[in-house]
């Protein structure tokens, strides 16, 4: 049975039980290994006067923190089943002990000591009792997993390079001017986060502590912060306008914000893209908060739903399906989507396309979903032949004075045109939008050219207008 004993933080922190276990092990001739001699609690080992081996050389031969934990566990394991392993702090907080527990599979006894994080929290002077404690070597992993929260203690800050990495990561999360406490040797001092890697000394006792930040004092925010703001706005003492809104009253705002985001993307304006993306996220949170008030669902349900959807529909990434290119990936997505939505027929899929979509976008999606059932044109050229047929039917209705019939046939012409674009691999909504934008620019310049020639534009003939339009087209193309 391997015995692991926590030495605590300071000399003398070891428990009575732990001290007796060390002395007994020495008397029995068992191997005693110490994780490192570079701690204040190591003085306890020296005072006990027992024969031991320090594993500091393992630190030097390990590539990273994860490797270090495994290598330390391996060294202890190789010392034999009766080995005694002494670690600073509380044994249950030590990653090498956790790695050793996996190897030992239950054949291990742990005698804990005073927690390192408890001592650090005491030095930090946190107002509350709850906090998050994480090793600097694991900070990036925890941040990526979204498991960091305030108040926060980051320990193992044992060199300047590591402090610089921690500064950059925490600065991105909370703002580089956030006030923190740098702890070293049990003493804490306040400083702005950007000075974290400016300190004269770093060792195994070094850590950084960040207290809870009030909402109004924050410089960086999260999705949870946005939800809290919306909740506050909806409260009786919140904003009069926000309080009276409903899902129905703000539904078109999502459409407007989506189009404004598209405009920002078209303009290539990163600042505007960032702003409009935020406005669109706000609409999602607003709808979720209002549904949370009724008990229908909350923001976590929304996020859980989209994450689940991304996993279950990308079975070519997270499952057994294969996709060699974008087209086959979309086929996998559509197949999984039909399964999830319990769509038995392709008609179910066609009718699932939202009716509020812009006309060209909906026409393209309906045509694409129908094509999955095999109903489609062989090529873009074959689809183009249908345009002529539909044009003839349109003009027949138009010449007959049938306004209702003409409008119906015009719709068929436009739908046929969308099918041509779809078969050619074009985005018809984007194509029409950009074509309209080009026309607007050309028309504006054509009018300016005509006015510069002293013309009255309302009196221009069709051919004259076409001449100015072609001139504008040529100029803009340059």
C-alpha positions, 0 to 999 in steps of 0.5 A: 500500500503506497502512502501519500502524506500532505506536508501543508504549507509551512513548517509544522503544518503536517498532521500528527497522523502524518508525522507518525506515519513518516516516522513509522515508515522510516523505522520500517525502512520504507522508501520515502520520496519528497516531491520537491525540496523547494518549499517551506513545508520541506523544513518539516521533513528535515526536522524529522531527520528521516532518510528520503529522496527528493524528486526535483530532478523529475521537474527538470526532465519533464516537458510540461505540467501534465508530463511532470505529474505523470513522471512523478507518479511513475517515480513513486510507483517504481519505488515499490508498493510500500513507498511513502510520498510526501507532497506540499499542501494537501495531497488531494490537491496534487496532480501527481497524486491524482496520476498516482491514484490511477496507477495504484487503483485503490491501493493507496492511503492518503493523509492530507495536510493544510491546503495550499489554496486555503492559505492563498485565499487567506492571504487574498482576503476574499470577501466570500467563502466560495472561490475557484482555484486552478494551477497556472499550468492548467489555466488555459485548459480550464478557460477553454472549458469555460470553468473559470469563475470569480473569485479566482486564485491562480497558483503555481505561478513560479516564473516570469514567462508563466506569469506573462501567459497568465496575464494575457489570458486573464486580461482577455477575460477580465481586462488588463487593468483589473486590480489583482493581488500578487501573492508571494511568500504568504504576502499579498500586494495589489497591482493592475493585472498588466503588471503581473509579469513585472515582479522581481521574484516568482517561486512555488508560493507565487499566485494571483488572486482576483476578487469578484467584480461588480457588473458596473465595474467590468471591462470585459463581459460574458454571455451570462453578463448580457443575460443579467443585464437583460433581466435587470432591464425587465424588472419592475424598477428596470427600463419602461420600454424593455419591461413591456416587450414581448416575443412578438413585439420584438420579433422583426428586430432580429430580422433587421439586426441580421440584415445590418450584420450582412451589410457590415460584412459586405462593407468589410468593416470589422468594427461594425461586424462586431457591433452588429453581431452583438446586436443579434446576440442581444435579440437571442438573449432577449427572447430567451429571458422572456421565455424564462419568465414564463417557465418555457425555457431559459438561455442554458436550454437555448445553448444546450440545444444548439450545441447538441444540434451541432454535435448530432448533425456533424456525425462526420466529425463527431460520429461514424459518418464520412464526408470528403467535401463540402457537398457530402458534409451538407448531405450528412447534415440534411439527413441528420436534420430530417431524422431529428425533426421526424420528417418522414417525407421530403415534402415534410422537409420542403414545407419546413423552410420558413415562410418568412424567408426572403423570396429568392432565398426560400425559393432556392432552399425549397428547390434544393430540398426537392432535389434531394428526392430526385426531382430536379433539372439535369443541369443549369442549361436544362433549367434555363429552358424552363425560363423561356416556357414560363416567359411565354406563359407570362406574356400570354396572360399579360396580353390577355389582360389577366393581371392575376394570371400574369402575376402568377406566371411572373412568379414562375419565371422568377422561380425558374431563374432561381433554379438556374442559379441553384444548378449553377451553384450560385447563391440567388439571394446574394446574387439579386442583392448584389445586382440591385446594389450594382444597379443603384450605383450605376443609375446614380452615376448615370444620372450625374453624367446626364445632369453634367451634360445639362440634360433633364433626366425625365426627358431622356429617351430609352436609348439616351438613358441606356447610353449614360447607363453604359458609360456609368457601368464602364467607369465603375468597372474601372 
